[in-house]
Amino acid sequence: MHILFIVIPLIILIIFLVNHYSNKEVLIRKLKEIPSSSVNNLKTNQLTKITGKALHVNEPLIAPFSKRKCVFYRIKIEQKKHNGNTPTWVTVAKEEKIEPFFLNKNGEFVMVQPSQDLKNFKAHLVVDKKHSTNTFNGASPEFQKLLDRYNIKSKAFLGFNKSLRYSEAIVEIGEEITVAGIGKWKTLNEPIEGYMYSKIATLESNDNQQLLITDLPKERINKRK
């Protein structure tokens, strides 16, 4: 009994700490501390956040499985493996792609330029597409194409189906998201269709501040009044 009084609170503490310091919760706390701004009131060199609809600058990305048009996607494929009697999920493939995009807030545009190479951003995306296979449920033709893309075999020894699971999170074209960064105003070298001004607001990173990106509902990342 005395051991339980020690172990149970310890387990609760560990669960709390894991959740409290997860990437998602850390990002939410940071965003709550950053003031929101309208596009017209964006101040140069000030850290701010803006919520708007994501629009592509170049050709949209295509999500690997759902084939939805987007500006950002993260995918992960895991396989269930057994270590003795304990099954564990092992990541066998993952991919992340992001491209520059606009935020449209009430008809005003903000440009966001995340860089995959520089990794100048932190992001939390909600997983909105899942798929799985198991011994009795093999890969569909569509899922098999995806597995082939990442050189993953869907069948194990003796032809049994592998237990695989797929998760996909994207920023879809037209989806409302929130981005925080350092405000700047830039002169346009080329006109943007539907945008009549010569300068455009941007949200940027610097040596001390990464871009913060999420598609969580804006109620989650704003302070309660």
C-alpha positions as a LaTeX table, in Angstrom:
\begin{tabular}{lrrr}
\hline
Residue & $x$ (\AA) & $y$ (\AA) & $z$ (\AA) \\
\hline
Met1 & 0.00 & 0.00 & 0.00 \\
His2 & 2.81 & 2.42 & 0.88 \\
Ile3 & 4.38 & 1.78 & $-2.52$ \\
Leu4 & 1.08 & 2.67 & $-4.26$ \\
Phe5 & 1.01 & 6.03 & $-2.45$ \\
Ile6 & 4.40 & 6.77 & $-4.04$ \\
Val7 & 3.96 & 5.19 & $-7.47$ \\
Ile8 & 0.51 & 6.61 & $-8.36$ \\
Pro9 & 1.40 & 10.29 & $-7.72$ \\
Leu10 & 4.69 & 9.72 & $-9.58$ \\
Ile11 & 2.85 & 8.36 & $-12.63$ \\
Ile12 & 0.43 & 11.31 & $-12.53$ \\
Leu13 & 3.37 & 13.73 & $-12.32$ \\
Ile14 & 5.13 & 12.09 & $-15.28$ \\
Ile15 & 1.96 & 12.25 & $-17.40$ \\
Phe16 & 1.52 & 15.92 & $-16.50$ \\
Leu17 & 5.12 & 16.80 & $-17.35$ \\
Val18 & 5.04 & 14.91 & $-20.66$ \\
Asn19 & 1.87 & 16.73 & $-21.67$ \\
His20 & 2.96 & 20.13 & $-20.32$ \\
Tyr21 & 6.24 & 20.08 & $-22.23$ \\
Ser22 & 4.95 & 18.50 & $-25.44$ \\
Asn23 & 5.57 & 20.48 & $-28.63$ \\
Lys24 & 1.85 & 21.19 & $-28.92$ \\
Glu25 & 1.41 & 22.61 & $-25.42$ \\
Val26 & 4.64 & 24.63 & $-25.57$ \\
Leu27 & 3.49 & 26.16 & $-28.87$ \\
Ile28 & 0.05 & 26.98 & $-27.46$ \\
Arg29 & 1.55 & 28.75 & $-24.45$ \\
Lys30 & 3.91 & 30.78 & $-26.65$ \\
Leu31 & 1.10 & 31.83 & $-29.00$ \\
Lys32 & $-1.14$ & 32.88 & $-26.13$ \\
Glu33 & 1.51 & 35.40 & $-25.06$ \\
Ile34 & 1.83 & 36.98 & $-28.51$ \\
Pro35 & $-0.62$ & 39.81 & $-29.35$ \\
Ser36 & $-2.90$ & 39.47 & $-32.36$ \\
Ser37 & $-2.92$ & 42.11 & $-35.07$ \\
Ser38 & $-4.90$ & 43.13 & $-38.10$ \\
Val39 & $-2.90$ & 43.37 & $-41.31$ \\
Asn40 & $-3.22$ & 47.16 & $-41.59$ \\
Asn41 & $-1.97$ & 47.60 & $-38.02$ \\
Leu42 & 1.02 & 45.30 & $-38.40$ \\
Lys43 & 4.03 & 47.02 & $-36.86$ \\
Thr44 & 7.54 & 46.65 & $-38.28$ \\
Asn45 & 9.91 & 44.48 & $-36.20$ \\
Gln46 & 7.18 & 43.59 & $-33.70$ \\
Leu47 & 6.37 & 39.98 & $-32.82$ \\
Thr48 & 2.73 & 39.43 & $-33.64$ \\
Lys49 & 0.27 & 36.74 & $-34.72$ \\
Ile50 & $-2.35$ & 36.77 & $-37.44$ \\
Thr51 & $-5.15$ & 34.33 & $-38.15$ \\
Gly52 & $-6.29$ & 34.00 & $-41.75$ \\
Lys53 & $-6.90$ & 31.62 & $-44.63$ \\
Ala54 & $-3.86$ & 29.96 & $-46.20$ \\
Leu55 & $-3.38$ & 30.56 & $-49.92$ \\
His56 & $-0.64$ & 29.27 & $-52.20$ \\
Val57 & 2.03 & 31.52 & $-53.70$ \\
Asn58 & 3.32 & 28.96 & $-56.21$ \\
Glu59 & 1.82 & 25.66 & $-57.32$ \\
Pro60 & 0.19 & 24.00 & $-54.29$ \\
Leu61 & 1.71 & 20.91 & $-52.74$ \\
Ile62 & $-0.30$ & 17.69 & $-53.05$ \\
Ala63 & $-0.75$ & 15.60 & $-49.89$ \\
Pro64 & 0.72 & 12.11 & $-50.52$ \\
Phe65 & $-2.36$ & 10.00 & $-49.68$ \\
Ser66 & $-5.45$ & 12.22 & $-49.61$ \\
Lys67 & $-4.23$ & 14.14 & $-52.70$ \\
Arg68 & $-5.53$ & 17.41 & $-51.26$ \\
Lys69 & $-3.97$ & 20.70 & $-52.34$ \\
Cys70 & $-2.03$ & 22.31 & $-49.53$ \\
Val71 & 0.92 & 24.51 & $-48.58$ \\
Phe72 & 2.22 & 22.27 & $-45.78$ \\
Tyr73 & 2.00 & 18.59 & $-45.01$ \\
Arg74 & 3.41 & 16.12 & $-42.53$ \\
Ile75 & 3.01 & 12.38 & $-42.92$ \\
Lys76 & 4.18 & 9.40 & $-40.91$ \\
Ile77 & 4.00 & 5.64 & $-41.52$ \\
Glu78 & 4.49 & 3.27 & $-38.60$ \\
Gln79 & 4.74 & $-0.49$ & $-38.36$ \\
Lys80 & 3.77 & $-2.59$ & $-35.36$ \\
Lys81 & 6.65 & $-4.76$ & $-34.24$ \\
His82 & 7.02 & $-7.12$ & $-31.33$ \\
Asn83 & 9.83 & $-7.02$ & $-28.81$ \\
Gly84 & 9.15 & $-10.18$ & $-26.88$ \\
Asn85 & 5.51 & $-9.95$ & $-25.80$ \\
Thr86 & 5.39 & $-6.16$ & $-26.04$ \\
Pro87 & 4.13 & $-4.64$ & $-29.31$ \\
Thr88 & 5.59 & $-1.28$ & $-30.27$ \\
Trp89 & 4.96 & 1.10 & $-33.16$ \\
Val90 & 8.13 & 1.92 & $-35.09$ \\
Thr91 & 8.32 & 4.81 & $-37.58$ \\
Val92 & 9.35 & 3.46 & $-40.98$ \\
Ala93 & 8.83 & 6.63 & $-43.01$ \\
Lys94 & 8.02 & 10.28 & $-42.43$ \\
Glu95 & 8.04 & 13.36 & $-44.59$ \\
Glu96 & 7.42 & 17.05 & $-44.13$ \\
Lys97 & 7.06 & 19.64 & $-46.89$ \\
Ile98 & 6.22 & 23.32 & $-46.66$ \\
Glu99 & 6.28 & 26.21 & $-49.11$ \\
Pro100 & 5.82 & 30.00 & $-48.90$ \\
Phe101 & 2.19 & 31.00 & $-48.60$ \\
Phe102 & $-0.17$ & 33.91 & $-48.09$ \\
Leu103 & $-2.57$ & 34.52 & $-45.24$ \\
Asn104 & $-5.78$ & 36.21 & $-46.31$ \\
Lys105 & $-7.43$ & 38.07 & $-43.44$ \\
Asn106 & $-10.56$ & 39.96 & $-44.44$ \\
Gly107 & $-9.22$ & 40.58 & $-47.93$ \\
Glu108 & $-5.79$ & 41.75 & $-46.76$ \\
Phe109 & $-2.72$ & 39.63 & $-47.50$ \\
Val110 & 0.27 & 38.64 & $-45.39$ \\
Met111 & 3.17 & 36.69 & $-46.87$ \\
Val112 & 4.81 & 33.91 & $-44.84$ \\
Gln113 & 8.10 & 32.38 & $-45.96$ \\
Pro114 & 8.99 & 29.28 & $-43.99$ \\
Ser115 & 12.13 & 27.45 & $-45.09$ \\
Gln116 & 12.46 & 23.67 & $-45.05$ \\
Asp117 & 16.26 & 23.94 & $-45.31$ \\
Leu118 & 16.74 & 26.57 & $-42.61$ \\
Lys119 & 14.02 & 25.06 & $-40.43$ \\
Asn120 & 12.99 & 28.56 & $-39.40$ \\
Phe121 & 9.60 & 27.50 & $-38.04$ \\
Lys122 & 7.87 & 25.44 & $-35.39$ \\
Ala123 & 4.47 & 24.01 & $-36.11$ \\
His124 & 1.67 & 21.90 & $-34.73$ \\
Leu125 & $-0.79$ & 20.48 & $-37.25$ \\
Val126 & $-3.91$ & 18.51 & $-36.42$ \\
Val127 & $-3.85$ & 15.01 & $-37.92$ \\
Asp128 & $-6.88$ & 14.86 & $-40.19$ \\
Lys129 & $-6.29$ & 11.74 & $-42.27$ \\
Lys130 & $-5.54$ & 8.23 & $-41.00$ \\
His131 & $-5.30$ & 4.81 & $-42.59$ \\
Ser132 & $-4.19$ & 1.40 & $-41.36$ \\
Thr133 & $-3.68$ & $-2.22$ & $-42.32$ \\
Asn134 & $-3.51$ & $-5.39$ & $-40.25$ \\
Thr135 & $-3.38$ & $-9.15$ & $-40.66$ \\
Phe136 & $-7.00$ & $-9.33$ & $-41.84$ \\
Asn137 & $-7.14$ & $-6.00$ & $-43.66$ \\
Gly138 & $-4.62$ & $-5.56$ & $-46.45$ \\
Ala139 & $-3.50$ & $-2.40$ & $-48.24$ \\
Ser140 & $-5.91$ & $-0.83$ & $-50.69$ \\
Pro141 & $-4.53$ & $-0.04$ & $-54.18$ \\
Glu142 & $-4.28$ & 3.63 & $-53.19$ \\
Phe143 & $-2.41$ & 2.87 & $-49.99$ \\
Gln144 & $-0.16$ & 0.38 & $-51.77$ \\
Lys145 & 0.89 & 3.16 & $-54.17$ \\
Leu146 & 1.82 & 5.29 & $-51.18$ \\
Leu147 & 3.82 & 2.44 & $-49.61$ \\
Asp148 & 5.63 & 1.88 & $-52.91$ \\
Arg149 & 6.56 & 5.58 & $-52.96$ \\
Tyr150 & 8.45 & 5.08 & $-49.68$ \\
Asn151 & 9.72 & 1.57 & $-50.55$ \\
Ile152 & 7.69 & $-0.08$ & $-47.80$ \\
Lys153 & 6.47 & $-3.65$ & $-48.24$ \\
Ser154 & 2.89 & $-4.29$ & $-47.14$ \\
Lys155 & 3.38 & $-8.03$ & $-46.59$ \\
Ala156 & 5.62 & $-9.88$ & $-44.20$ \\
Phe157 & 7.12 & $-13.37$ & $-44.26$ \\
Leu158 & 4.75 & $-16.04$ & $-45.65$ \\
Gly159 & 2.58 & $-13.35$ & $-47.23$ \\
Phe160 & 0.83 & $-12.08$ & $-44.11$ \\
Asn161 & $-0.24$ & $-8.43$ & $-44.11$ \\
Lys162 & 1.86 & $-6.13$ & $-41.98$ \\
Ser163 & 0.22 & $-3.98$ & $-39.32$ \\
Leu164 & 0.82 & $-0.47$ & $-40.61$ \\
Arg165 & $-0.70$ & 2.89 & $-39.77$ \\
Tyr166 & $-0.55$ & 6.18 & $-41.61$ \\
Ser167 & $-1.20$ & 9.71 & $-40.36$ \\
Glu168 & $-1.41$ & 12.88 & $-42.45$ \\
Ala169 & $-1.68$ & 16.49 & $-41.28$ \\
Ile170 & $-1.91$ & 19.35 & $-43.74$ \\
Val171 & $-2.58$ & 23.06 & $-44.14$ \\
Glu172 & $-5.15$ & 22.90 & $-46.91$ \\
Ile173 & $-5.72$ & 25.72 & $-49.38$ \\
Gly174 & $-8.32$ & 28.03 & $-47.83$ \\
Glu175 & $-7.91$ & 26.58 & $-44.32$ \\
Glu176 & $-7.87$ & 29.03 & $-41.41$ \\
Ile177 & $-4.57$ & 28.93 & $-39.55$ \\
Thr178 & $-2.57$ & 31.14 & $-37.20$ \\
Val179 & 1.00 & 32.29 & $-37.82$ \\
Ala180 & 3.22 & 34.31 & $-35.50$ \\
Gly181 & 6.40 & 36.07 & $-36.56$ \\
Ile182 & 8.25 & 39.35 & $-36.86$ \\
Gly183 & 6.23 & 41.91 & $-38.80$ \\
Lys184 & 7.76 & 43.53 & $-41.89$ \\
Trp185 & 6.55 & 45.48 & $-44.91$ \\
Lys186 & 8.04 & 44.58 & $-48.30$ \\
Thr187 & 7.84 & 46.16 & $-51.74$ \\
Leu188 & 6.41 & 43.78 & $-54.32$ \\
Asn189 & 8.60 & 43.06 & $-57.32$ \\
Glu190 & 5.66 & 41.55 & $-59.18$ \\
Pro191 & 1.92 & 42.20 & $-58.77$ \\
Ile192 & $-0.29$ & 39.65 & $-57.01$ \\
Glu193 & $-3.60$ & 38.82 & $-58.62$ \\
Gly194 & $-6.42$ & 40.46 & $-56.65$ \\
Tyr195 & $-4.00$ & 42.59 & $-54.60$ \\
Met196 & $-3.79$ & 46.25 & $-55.62$ \\
Tyr197 & $-1.00$ & 47.57 & $-53.39$ \\
Ser198 & 2.73 & 47.95 & $-54.04$ \\
Lys199 & 3.73 & 46.77 & $-50.56$ \\
Ile200 & 2.75 & 43.66 & $-48.65$ \\
Ala201 & 2.94 & 42.70 & $-44.99$ \\
Thr202 & 5.14 & 39.74 & $-44.11$ \\
Leu203 & 5.72 & 37.58 & $-41.06$ \\
Glu204 & 9.34 & 36.52 & $-40.79$ \\
Ser205 & 11.78 & 34.70 & $-38.55$ \\
Asn206 & 15.10 & 35.97 & $-37.21$ \\
Asp207 & 18.00 & 34.57 & $-35.23$ \\
Asn208 & 15.99 & 34.69 & $-32.00$ \\
Gln209 & 12.47 & 33.98 & $-33.19$ \\
Gln210 & 11.13 & 31.18 & $-35.34$ \\
Leu211 & 7.84 & 31.37 & $-37.20$ \\
Leu212 & 5.07 & 29.64 & $-35.23$ \\
Ile213 & 2.38 & 27.90 & $-37.27$ \\
Thr214 & $-0.74$ & 25.99 & $-36.25$ \\
Asp215 & $-4.15$ & 25.03 & $-37.54$ \\
Leu216 & $-5.58$ & 24.68 & $-34.05$ \\
Pro217 & $-8.79$ & 26.71 & $-33.55$ \\
Lys218 & $-7.96$ & 30.32 & $-32.74$ \\
Glu219 & $-9.82$ & 29.98 & $-29.44$ \\
Arg220 & $-7.10$ & 27.58 & $-28.29$ \\
Ile221 & $-4.22$ & 29.98 & $-28.84$ \\
Asn222 & $-5.72$ & 33.28 & $-27.65$ \\
Lys223 & $-5.83$ & 34.38 & $-24.03$ \\
Arg224 & $-9.22$ & 34.21 & $-22.43$ \\
Lys225 & $-10.54$ & 37.64 & $-21.60$ \\
\hline
\end{tabular}
